[in-house]
Each structure stands twice: as C-alpha cells, then as structure tokens.
C-alpha cells in the first residue's frame, strides 16, 4: 500500500470525488504510537518471527479488511518498525528496539526521522523555531505534501514528534533526543551482532536508520520511473543518516540540479 493508496482510503471517508493530488514525499496518516502498537502486538505473540494480516489484525483487535488497519500497517512500515511484502509482516531491527524498554527512547527518535517528511522538517528547522500551524502547513506543502493533505500531515507530525521526544523543550522547537553515535546502544547482556574483523559489516550490524532507508529503495527493474524529487529526498535523508551514524565532520549537502 503506497502513499497514494492511503490517501485514497482517507478520501473515501469524506466522499471526495475530484481527482486526488499526489504527494511527492512520504508521510504516514497515523502517528508513531499507532505503529508501536503493531510492533508490540507482533513481539508479544511471535517475537522475531513473521505473521500475516489475519494474525496481526486479531492480535491488535481489528479486522484485516478494514481501511484503518491497512493505513496503520503503512504507517508502521513508513516509520521503519515493520517490514514485509503484501500480507506478510515482520519486525525490523528498529521495531525490535522500539519494544525494548532499554532502547525505546532512542528507537522512537530514529523511527521519527525515518519518515521522509519528518526528516525534511527537522533538517529545515533544527536550531530554530517551528512556525505557527498555518505557516508550517505551507512549508509542508513546499516539501511535497499535496495541499489537501497538509492539515492531516501536520497533525500526525506534531503527535509523532511529541511521542518521539522531540518536543521535550517546548512544542515550538524540534530538539533531537540524545542518540548514540553508531547504532543502538545494546543492553549489557547483549553482544553486538556481526562486525567481524574483515570490515564486511553484515546486515545485522547496519545502523537501523540506514537499513530502513535501504528498504525504501524501489526494486531493481521496476518499470515505473523513480521521480527526481523523491530521489533527492532519499539522498538527503541518507546523507543525514550517515551524519548521525558515523559522525562525519562535514555534512553532505544534496540539492536538485536546476536542469533536472
């Protein structure tokens, strides 16, 4: 289910019949807490295993046919806590961390920044003040959200920022909670996975935020072209993830070419 499908689900609730404007940047229609609910449902029943729609719906007290359930799954994948294809679902490394009381604070912050829209807003306003609601919505539209979705996008953004701890110093400022410099800090009894002396770096040792971004790449050979704006957004988020994970001295500035 992609962002356009989700928007169509929402449009069906208010009976809109005119052509739906497409957003060019990813964002969820449900907040971070709703995504964590699904992660907890899977963890409590199959821990690191997989499940299908019917199982996850039953564990979360929903119908697998409901549009709300589908939108919640889309949000959980957007936040990077779930992965899967079609009706199969599994917790990511980030999803495992977000249900671990020793790592949940850091995991929530990383999940928030996994959303393309939220990462873009954070990058634009870090170190300064967030504008009032109306002005923030204009900024959101400028970042690629369809005008008719701006109010919903802003509201879910604000709830998720609060849930992830970014409003701890006031709702007019986005302050990132403290995050370890290289991936999650493991509990005392958990040894780091992978990371042999050959520098190969298996998937288990990959920074969760970078891993979530890799999962968002279109499949090779996809006949649908990947829009330039979406490519630029992905590259900008990846540059920021590298900065967070590896502590680069000079930030990488990714911009769209005027001729693109």
Residue, then its C-alpha position, 0 to 999 in steps of 0.5 A: x500500500x503506497x502513499x497514494x493508496x492511503x490517501x485514497x482510503x482517507x478520501x473515501x471517508x469524506x466522499x471526495x470525488x475530484x481527482x486526488x493530488x499526489x504527494x511527492x514525499x512520504x508521510x504516514x496518516x497515523x502517528x508513531x504510537x499507532x505503529x508501536x502498537x503493531x510492533x508490540x502486538x507482533x513481539x508479544x505473540x511471535x517475537x522475531x518471527x513473521x505473521x500475516x494480516x489475519x494474525x496481526x489484525x486479531x492480535x491488535x483487535x481489528x479486522x484485516x479488511x478494514x481501511x484503518x488497519x491497512x493505513x496503520x500497517x503503512x504507517x508502521x512500515x513508513x516509520x521503519x518498525x515493520x517490514x514485509x511484502x503484501x500480507x506478510x509482516x515482520x519486525x525490523x531491527x528498529x521495531x525490535x528496539x522500539x519494544x525494548x524498554x532499554x532502547x525505546x527512547x532512542x528507537x522512537x527518535x530514529x523511527x521519527x526521522x525515518x519518515x521522509x517528511x519528518x526528516x525534511x522538517x527537522x533538517x529545515x528547522x533544527x536550531x530554530x523555531x517551528x512556525x505557527x500551524x498555518x505557516x508550517x502547513x505551507x512549508x509542508x506543502x513546499x516539501x511535497x505534501x499535496x495541499x489537501x493533505x497538509x492539515x492531516x500531515x501536520x497533525x500526525x507530525x506534531x503527535x509523532x514528534x511529541x511521542x518521539x521526544x522531540x518536543x521535550x523543550x517546548x512544542x515550538x522547537x524540534x530538539x533531537x533526543x540524545x542518540x548514540x553515535x553508531x547504532x543502538x546502544x545494546x543492553x549489557x547482556x547483549x553482544x553486538x551482532x556481526x562486525x567481524x574483523x574483515x570490515x564486511x559489516x553484515x546486515x545485522x550490524x547496519x545502523x537501523x536508520x540506514x537499513x530502513x532507508x535501504x528498504x525504501x529503495x524501489x526494486x531493481x527493474x521496476x518499470x515505473x520511473x523513480x521521480x527526481x524529487x523523491x530521489x533527492x529526498x532519499x539522498x538527503x535523508x541518507x546523507x543525514x543518516x550517515x551524519x548521525x551514524x558515523x559522525x562525519x565532520x562535514x555534512x553532505x549537502x544534496x540539492x536538485x540540479x536546476x536542469x533536472 
